[in-house]
């Protein structure tokens, strides 16, 4: 089965074609970072308009790269949520309409399930069951995964997600958008002995996260010290280390509580080099294994949507002719495939 995947949940238009026998045939991506950078964050209306402009040309490009025609596509998968409702509706409208026109089935894909299954695009794939740390601009959660659609939420963020905290702190330090890479780059020049930021919600039991306080701590630290480049670098390093260590502590707890030996790291922040290194050290101490997708599959992309859609289409799941998108869509609401 060849599945065309469409991702348009936020500020990246991703198109891919996945073959259930041959694997990924084409993967193209257009990022809107340049469009939103001058505003310091994503402007929803501008994002929606750009998806309108880019989606169909990228679909044509993906077909050309794969050497396929529209008649060779067996199904279409599109991100239906969660995300920016206008952006989602662009992908959902195009995906569902093309499926109707081409007389093939369509399936709506949960954006975070796409991230969760992104490691399945690699050669070394995790075997169910496993626990996953999903960490992105809008989500930071720990999930027990017993199969596709069989998810148990173990921990969630009570305020800012890690990616959101990175963006806000980067803006405070006068760095460019997106904040994660900017802070990581600046942190390389930081002095690790100068500041120590707290590890939120680690002094109490549980697996939930909270990162808004770290942003406030950064504000206060900057106000109490000279506002020079070295101070900003030192704050960036202390902030990044605190976020990474907080997630590592929670991952240690979830491995201890579940007894599972496989940990998946996915989502946009999973590309963070310090986080990958820290979790790799952690799993070694528990005789466990760490899995994560290559960097281009950490951020939003069409490949993860095409793969996830292929699994659900093969399980017989399809959408009605109604075009629907959900800005909020709990992962626990998904049905098994």
C-alpha positions as a LaTeX table, in Angstrom:
\begin{tabular}{lrrr}
\hline
Residue & $x$ (\AA) & $y$ (\AA) & $z$ (\AA) \\
\hline
Unk1 & 0.00 & 0.00 & 0.00 \\
Unk2 & 1.31 & 3.46 & $-0.97$ \\
Unk3 & 0.11 & 6.24 & 1.33 \\
Unk4 & 0.41 & 9.97 & 0.78 \\
Unk5 & 0.92 & 11.81 & 4.08 \\
Unk6 & 0.07 & 15.49 & 4.68 \\
Unk7 & 1.28 & 17.37 & 7.77 \\
Unk8 & 0.07 & 20.95 & 8.35 \\
Unk9 & $-0.56$ & 21.27 & 12.07 \\
Unk10 & 1.58 & 24.34 & 12.69 \\
Unk11 & 4.37 & 26.09 & 10.79 \\
Unk12 & 5.74 & 23.33 & 8.55 \\
Unk13 & 4.15 & 21.80 & 5.46 \\
Unk14 & 5.28 & 18.19 & 5.18 \\
Unk15 & 4.41 & 15.78 & 2.38 \\
Unk16 & 5.61 & 12.19 & 2.11 \\
Unk17 & 4.81 & 8.92 & 0.38 \\
Unk18 & 5.22 & 5.68 & 2.33 \\
Unk19 & 5.12 & 2.21 & 0.79 \\
Unk20 & 4.29 & $-0.59$ & 3.23 \\
Unk21 & 6.65 & $-2.93$ & 1.35 \\
Unk22 & 9.46 & $-0.60$ & 0.23 \\
Unk23 & 9.41 & 2.02 & 2.97 \\
Unk24 & 9.67 & 5.77 & 2.50 \\
Unk25 & 9.60 & 6.74 & $-1.18$ \\
Unk26 & 9.55 & 10.54 & $-0.91$ \\
Unk27 & 9.70 & 13.15 & 1.84 \\
Unk28 & 9.54 & 16.91 & 1.22 \\
Unk29 & 9.19 & 19.71 & 3.74 \\
Unk30 & 8.67 & 23.45 & 3.66 \\
Unk31 & 9.41 & 25.34 & 6.87 \\
Unk32 & 7.80 & 28.69 & 7.68 \\
Unk33 & 10.49 & 29.69 & 10.19 \\
Unk34 & 11.58 & 32.62 & 8.05 \\
Unk35 & 7.99 & 33.84 & 7.80 \\
Unk36 & 7.36 & 33.85 & 11.56 \\
Unk37 & 10.84 & 34.79 & 12.79 \\
Unk38 & 10.23 & 38.55 & 12.73 \\
Unk39 & 7.22 & 38.06 & 15.04 \\
Unk40 & 9.09 & 35.89 & 17.53 \\
Unk41 & 6.58 & 33.04 & 17.19 \\
Unk42 & 3.97 & 31.49 & 14.95 \\
Unk43 & 1.19 & 33.73 & 13.61 \\
Unk44 & $-1.73$ & 31.31 & 13.00 \\
Unk45 & $-3.35$ & 33.19 & 10.10 \\
Unk46 & $-0.06$ & 33.52 & 8.25 \\
Unk47 & 0.63 & 29.83 & 8.83 \\
Unk48 & $-2.72$ & 28.83 & 7.34 \\
Unk49 & $-2.24$ & 30.98 & 4.26 \\
Unk50 & 1.21 & 29.57 & 3.64 \\
Unk51 & $-0.10$ & 25.99 & 3.87 \\
Unk52 & $-2.66$ & 26.90 & 1.19 \\
Unk53 & 0.15 & 28.08 & $-1.07$ \\
Unk54 & 2.56 & 25.22 & $-0.49$ \\
Unk55 & 0.59 & 21.98 & $-0.03$ \\
Unk56 & $-0.41$ & 21.16 & $-3.61$ \\
Unk57 & 2.99 & 22.07 & $-5.14$ \\
Unk58 & 4.71 & 19.87 & $-2.53$ \\
Unk59 & 2.35 & 16.97 & $-3.31$ \\
Unk60 & 3.32 & 17.25 & $-6.97$ \\
Unk61 & 7.00 & 17.37 & $-6.00$ \\
Unk62 & 6.69 & 14.27 & $-3.81$ \\
Unk63 & 5.00 & 12.32 & $-6.62$ \\
Unk64 & 7.78 & 13.31 & $-9.01$ \\
Unk65 & 10.50 & 12.32 & $-6.54$ \\
Unk66 & 8.88 & 8.92 & $-6.03$ \\
Unk67 & 8.36 & 8.44 & $-9.77$ \\
Unk68 & 4.63 & 7.94 & $-9.20$ \\
Unk69 & 1.36 & 9.20 & $-10.59$ \\
Unk70 & $-1.79$ & 9.92 & $-8.62$ \\
Unk71 & $-3.21$ & 6.56 & $-9.78$ \\
Unk72 & $-0.37$ & 4.82 & $-7.90$ \\
Unk73 & $-1.50$ & 6.17 & $-4.50$ \\
Unk74 & $-3.67$ & 3.79 & $-2.47$ \\
Unk75 & $-4.61$ & 6.05 & 0.44 \\
Unk76 & $-4.16$ & 9.49 & 1.95 \\
Unk77 & $-3.34$ & 10.33 & 5.56 \\
Unk78 & $-3.58$ & 13.85 & 6.91 \\
Unk79 & $-2.99$ & 15.43 & 10.30 \\
Unk80 & $-6.37$ & 16.27 & 11.84 \\
Unk81 & $-5.14$ & 17.47 & 15.23 \\
Unk82 & $-4.05$ & 18.66 & 17.65 \\
Unk83 & $-2.65$ & 21.94 & 16.37 \\
Unk84 & $-3.66$ & 25.29 & 14.92 \\
Unk85 & $-7.21$ & 24.81 & 13.68 \\
Unk86 & $-6.79$ & 26.90 & 10.53 \\
Unk87 & $-3.59$ & 25.13 & 9.54 \\
Unk88 & $-5.14$ & 21.73 & 10.25 \\
Unk89 & $-8.17$ & 22.51 & 8.13 \\
Unk90 & $-5.96$ & 23.25 & 5.13 \\
Unk91 & $-4.35$ & 19.82 & 5.21 \\
Unk92 & $-7.58$ & 18.05 & 6.10 \\
Unk93 & $-9.52$ & 19.76 & 3.32 \\
Unk94 & $-6.91$ & 19.01 & 0.68 \\
Unk95 & $-6.30$ & 15.46 & 1.88 \\
Unk96 & $-9.95$ & 14.47 & 2.15 \\
Unk97 & $-10.86$ & 16.15 & $-1.15$ \\
Unk98 & $-8.03$ & 14.48 & $-3.06$ \\
Unk99 & $-8.99$ & 11.09 & $-1.63$ \\
Unk100 & $-12.57$ & 11.59 & $-2.79$ \\
Unk101 & $-11.43$ & 12.75 & $-6.23$ \\
Unk102 & $-8.96$ & 9.89 & $-6.64$ \\
Unk103 & $-11.49$ & 7.39 & $-5.24$ \\
Unk104 & $-9.19$ & 6.09 & $-2.50$ \\
Unk105 & $-9.61$ & 5.90 & 1.29 \\
Unk106 & $-8.47$ & 8.65 & 3.65 \\
Unk107 & $-7.59$ & 8.56 & 7.33 \\
Unk108 & $-7.18$ & 11.33 & 9.91 \\
Unk109 & $-3.95$ & 11.06 & 11.91 \\
Unk110 & $-3.24$ & 12.32 & 15.41 \\
Unk111 & $-0.19$ & 14.58 & 15.28 \\
Unk112 & 1.35 & 13.24 & 18.49 \\
Unk113 & 0.76 & 9.63 & 17.45 \\
Unk114 & 2.77 & 10.50 & 14.35 \\
Unk115 & 5.64 & 11.69 & 16.55 \\
Unk116 & 5.24 & 8.65 & 18.78 \\
Unk117 & 5.63 & 6.27 & 15.84 \\
Unk118 & 8.35 & 8.24 & 14.02 \\
Unk119 & 11.09 & 5.88 & 15.32 \\
Unk120 & 9.38 & 3.13 & 13.31 \\
Unk121 & 10.83 & 4.79 & 10.19 \\
Unk122 & 14.33 & 3.77 & 11.30 \\
Unk123 & 16.09 & 0.44 & 10.81 \\
Unk124 & 16.25 & $-0.31$ & 14.55 \\
Unk125 & 12.66 & $-0.05$ & 15.77 \\
Unk126 & 11.30 & $-0.41$ & 19.32 \\
Unk127 & 9.14 & $-3.42$ & 20.11 \\
Unk128 & 5.92 & $-2.99$ & 22.07 \\
Unk129 & 5.51 & $-2.38$ & 24.96 \\
Unk130 & 7.66 & 0.68 & 25.65 \\
Unk131 & 7.45 & 4.05 & 27.36 \\
Unk132 & 7.79 & 7.25 & 25.40 \\
Unk133 & 8.79 & 10.80 & 26.25 \\
Unk134 & 6.95 & 13.04 & 23.80 \\
Unk135 & 8.42 & 16.52 & 24.02 \\
Unk136 & 7.61 & 19.37 & 21.65 \\
Unk137 & 6.50 & 22.99 & 21.51 \\
Unk138 & 3.02 & 22.18 & 22.75 \\
Unk139 & 3.40 & 18.88 & 24.59 \\
Unk140 & 5.58 & 17.22 & 27.19 \\
Unk141 & 4.23 & 13.84 & 28.24 \\
Unk142 & 5.21 & 10.34 & 29.30 \\
Unk143 & 3.17 & 7.59 & 27.67 \\
Unk144 & 3.06 & 3.83 & 28.08 \\
Unk145 & 2.66 & 2.27 & 24.65 \\
Unk146 & 1.35 & $-1.29$ & 24.40 \\
Unk147 & 0.53 & $-1.09$ & 20.69 \\
Unk148 & $-0.69$ & 1.32 & 18.04 \\
Unk149 & $-3.60$ & 3.18 & 19.62 \\
Unk150 & $-3.05$ & 1.50 & 23.00 \\
Unk151 & $-1.73$ & 4.39 & 25.04 \\
Unk152 & $-1.73$ & 5.20 & 28.74 \\
Unk153 & $-0.83$ & 8.75 & 29.72 \\
Unk154 & 1.50 & 8.55 & 32.74 \\
Unk155 & 2.66 & 12.15 & 32.99 \\
Unk156 & 1.84 & 15.49 & 31.38 \\
Unk157 & 2.81 & 19.14 & 31.67 \\
Unk158 & 0.72 & 21.27 & 34.00 \\
Unk159 & 1.69 & 24.53 & 32.27 \\
Unk160 & 4.29 & 25.32 & 29.60 \\
Unk161 & 5.61 & 22.46 & 27.51 \\
Unk162 & 9.40 & 22.19 & 27.26 \\
Unk163 & 9.52 & 23.53 & 23.71 \\
Unk164 & 7.33 & 26.48 & 24.67 \\
Unk165 & 9.62 & 27.24 & 27.61 \\
Unk166 & 12.63 & 27.17 & 25.28 \\
Unk167 & 10.94 & 29.65 & 22.94 \\
Unk168 & 9.92 & 32.04 & 25.72 \\
Unk169 & 13.33 & 31.97 & 27.37 \\
Unk170 & 15.06 & 32.51 & 24.04 \\
Unk171 & 12.90 & 35.57 & 23.41 \\
Unk172 & 13.82 & 36.87 & 26.88 \\
Unk173 & 17.51 & 36.52 & 25.98 \\
Unk174 & 17.01 & 38.30 & 22.66 \\
Unk175 & 17.54 & 35.16 & 20.59 \\
Unk176 & 15.85 & 34.25 & 17.35 \\
Unk177 & 12.89 & 31.93 & 16.80 \\
Unk178 & 12.74 & 28.93 & 17.16 \\
Unk179 & 14.17 & 29.08 & 20.65 \\
Unk180 & 15.42 & 25.53 & 21.19 \\
Unk181 & 18.28 & 25.53 & 18.67 \\
Unk182 & 19.15 & 29.13 & 19.54 \\
Unk183 & 19.50 & 28.37 & 23.25 \\
Unk184 & 21.50 & 25.20 & 22.59 \\
Unk185 & 23.94 & 27.11 & 20.39 \\
Unk186 & 24.38 & 29.90 & 22.93 \\
Unk187 & 24.70 & 27.39 & 25.78 \\
Unk188 & 27.89 & 26.02 & 24.22 \\
Unk189 & 29.60 & 29.24 & 25.37 \\
Unk190 & 28.19 & 29.07 & 28.90 \\
Unk191 & 29.98 & 28.56 & 32.20 \\
Unk192 & 28.45 & 25.49 & 33.91 \\
Unk193 & 29.57 & 26.60 & 37.37 \\
Unk194 & 27.93 & 30.04 & 37.44 \\
Unk195 & 24.18 & 29.38 & 37.72 \\
Unk196 & 22.07 & 26.44 & 38.83 \\
Unk197 & 18.39 & 26.48 & 37.93 \\
Unk198 & 15.80 & 24.39 & 39.84 \\
Unk199 & 14.49 & 21.03 & 38.58 \\
Unk200 & 10.72 & 21.66 & 38.74 \\
Unk201 & 8.42 & 19.10 & 40.39 \\
Unk202 & 11.22 & 16.61 & 41.03 \\
Unk203 & 11.10 & 16.99 & 44.82 \\
Unk204 & 7.68 & 15.31 & 44.92 \\
Unk205 & 6.39 & 11.99 & 43.62 \\
Unk206 & 4.74 & 11.77 & 40.23 \\
Unk207 & 5.54 & 12.05 & 36.55 \\
Unk208 & 4.02 & 15.42 & 35.64 \\
Unk209 & 6.10 & 18.35 & 34.35 \\
Unk210 & 6.15 & 22.10 & 34.90 \\
Unk211 & 8.46 & 24.48 & 33.06 \\
Unk212 & 6.89 & 27.93 & 33.44 \\
Unk213 & 8.83 & 28.53 & 36.66 \\
Unk214 & 12.13 & 28.11 & 34.83 \\
Unk215 & 11.24 & 31.02 & 32.58 \\
Unk216 & 10.56 & 33.18 & 35.66 \\
Unk217 & 13.84 & 32.03 & 37.21 \\
Unk218 & 15.63 & 33.09 & 34.02 \\
Unk219 & 13.95 & 36.51 & 34.15 \\
Unk220 & 15.05 & 37.05 & 37.75 \\
Unk221 & 18.58 & 35.78 & 37.11 \\
Unk222 & 19.01 & 38.14 & 34.17 \\
Unk223 & 17.70 & 41.07 & 36.23 \\
Unk224 & 20.13 & 40.37 & 39.08 \\
Unk225 & 23.23 & 40.20 & 36.88 \\
Unk226 & 24.98 & 42.16 & 34.15 \\
Unk227 & 23.07 & 41.95 & 30.89 \\
Unk228 & 26.10 & 40.95 & 28.81 \\
Unk229 & 26.60 & 38.14 & 26.31 \\
Unk230 & 28.44 & 35.90 & 28.77 \\
Unk231 & 25.63 & 36.18 & 31.29 \\
Unk232 & 23.12 & 35.25 & 28.59 \\
Unk233 & 25.23 & 32.25 & 27.61 \\
Unk234 & 25.49 & 31.15 & 31.24 \\
Unk235 & 21.70 & 31.47 & 31.66 \\
Unk236 & 21.08 & 29.55 & 28.44 \\
Unk237 & 23.28 & 26.70 & 29.65 \\
Unk238 & 21.74 & 26.59 & 33.13 \\
Unk239 & 18.26 & 26.63 & 31.62 \\
Unk240 & 18.97 & 23.86 & 29.12 \\
Unk241 & 20.64 & 21.66 & 31.75 \\
Unk242 & 17.69 & 22.14 & 34.13 \\
Unk243 & 15.17 & 21.11 & 31.46 \\
Unk244 & 17.22 & 18.09 & 30.43 \\
Unk245 & 17.86 & 16.95 & 34.00 \\
Unk246 & 14.18 & 17.35 & 34.89 \\
Unk247 & 13.15 & 15.12 & 32.00 \\
Unk248 & 15.88 & 12.61 & 32.84 \\
Unk249 & 14.64 & 12.36 & 36.44 \\
Unk250 & 11.09 & 11.73 & 35.25 \\
Unk251 & 12.29 & 9.13 & 32.72 \\
Unk252 & 14.21 & 7.34 & 35.46 \\
Unk253 & 11.06 & 7.21 & 37.54 \\
Unk254 & 8.94 & 5.88 & 34.69 \\
Unk255 & 11.44 & 3.11 & 33.93 \\
Unk256 & 11.48 & 2.14 & 37.61 \\
Unk257 & 7.69 & 2.23 & 37.94 \\
Unk258 & 6.87 & 0.32 & 34.75 \\
Unk259 & 9.83 & $-2.04$ & 34.71 \\
Unk260 & 10.02 & $-1.62$ & 30.93 \\
Unk261 & 13.38 & $-1.69$ & 29.17 \\
Unk262 & 12.63 & 0.40 & 26.10 \\
Unk263 & 12.42 & 4.19 & 26.11 \\
Unk264 & 11.35 & 6.19 & 23.05 \\
Unk265 & 12.22 & 9.87 & 22.70 \\
Unk266 & 10.21 & 11.78 & 20.10 \\
Unk267 & 8.91 & 15.24 & 19.20 \\
Unk268 & 10.67 & 18.43 & 18.16 \\
Unk269 & 12.75 & 18.80 & 21.35 \\
Unk270 & 13.99 & 15.22 & 20.97 \\
Unk271 & 16.55 & 16.60 & 18.49 \\
Unk272 & 18.31 & 18.31 & 21.42 \\
Unk273 & 21.80 & 16.83 & 21.61 \\
Unk274 & 22.20 & 17.25 & 25.38 \\
Unk275 & 18.87 & 15.49 & 26.01 \\
Unk276 & 19.81 & 12.54 & 23.81 \\
Unk277 & 23.16 & 12.15 & 25.52 \\
Unk278 & 21.67 & 12.35 & 29.00 \\
Unk279 & 18.95 & 9.79 & 28.30 \\
Unk280 & 21.48 & 7.48 & 26.64 \\
Unk281 & 23.48 & 7.56 & 29.88 \\
Unk282 & 20.33 & 6.95 & 31.88 \\
Unk283 & 19.15 & 3.83 & 30.04 \\
Unk284 & 22.59 & 2.25 & 30.28 \\
Unk285 & 22.26 & 2.21 & 34.04 \\
Unk286 & 18.99 & 0.27 & 33.75 \\
Unk287 & 20.05 & $-2.14$ & 31.03 \\
Unk288 & 17.46 & $-0.49$ & 28.81 \\
Unk289 & 17.49 & 0.80 & 25.23 \\
Unk290 & 16.83 & 4.29 & 23.89 \\
Unk291 & 15.14 & 4.88 & 20.54 \\
Unk292 & 14.63 & 8.13 & 18.66 \\
Unk293 & 14.14 & 9.19 & 15.04 \\
Unk294 & 16.74 & 10.96 & 12.93 \\
Unk295 & 16.71 & 14.78 & 13.38 \\
Unk296 & 14.57 & 15.48 & 10.30 \\
Unk297 & 11.85 & 13.19 & 11.68 \\
Unk298 & 11.91 & 14.85 & 15.13 \\
Unk299 & 10.31 & 18.06 & 13.92 \\
Unk300 & 6.94 & 18.04 & 12.13 \\
Unk301 & 7.12 & 16.04 & 8.90 \\
Unk302 & 4.95 & 14.18 & 6.42 \\
Unk303 & 6.83 & 10.89 & 6.76 \\
Unk304 & 5.50 & 10.17 & 10.26 \\
Unk305 & 1.96 & 10.96 & 9.10 \\
Unk306 & 2.24 & 8.74 & 6.02 \\
Unk307 & 3.59 & 5.85 & 8.11 \\
Unk308 & 0.99 & 6.20 & 10.87 \\
Unk309 & $-1.75$ & 6.51 & 8.27 \\
Unk310 & $-0.56$ & 3.35 & 6.55 \\
Unk311 & $-0.88$ & 1.39 & 9.80 \\
Unk312 & $-4.43$ & 2.60 & 10.39 \\
Unk313 & $-5.51$ & 2.21 & 6.77 \\
Unk314 & $-4.22$ & $-1.37$ & 6.77 \\
Unk315 & $-6.30$ & $-1.94$ & 9.91 \\
Unk316 & $-9.37$ & $-0.90$ & 7.93 \\
Unk317 & $-9.84$ & 2.56 & 9.45 \\
Unk318 & $-11.13$ & 5.25 & 7.09 \\
Unk319 & $-12.85$ & 8.63 & 7.31 \\
Unk320 & $-16.30$ & 9.67 & 6.18 \\
Unk321 & $-16.67$ & 12.46 & 3.61 \\
Unk322 & $-16.89$ & 15.03 & 6.43 \\
Unk323 & $-13.83$ & 17.26 & 6.75 \\
Unk324 & $-12.98$ & 17.55 & 10.42 \\
Unk325 & $-10.06$ & 18.91 & 12.43 \\
Unk326 & $-9.49$ & 19.17 & 16.17 \\
Unk327 & $-7.37$ & 21.85 & 17.83 \\
Unk328 & $-7.42$ & 19.67 & 20.96 \\
Unk329 & $-7.42$ & 15.89 & 20.72 \\
Unk330 & $-6.34$ & 13.78 & 23.72 \\
Unk331 & $-4.07$ & 10.91 & 22.76 \\
Unk332 & $-6.05$ & 8.58 & 25.02 \\
Unk333 & $-9.12$ & 8.99 & 22.78 \\
Unk334 & $-7.50$ & 7.03 & 19.94 \\
Unk335 & $-8.70$ & 3.51 & 19.20 \\
Unk336 & $-6.33$ & 0.55 & 18.66 \\
Unk337 & $-5.27$ & $-0.22$ & 15.13 \\
\hline
\end{tabular}
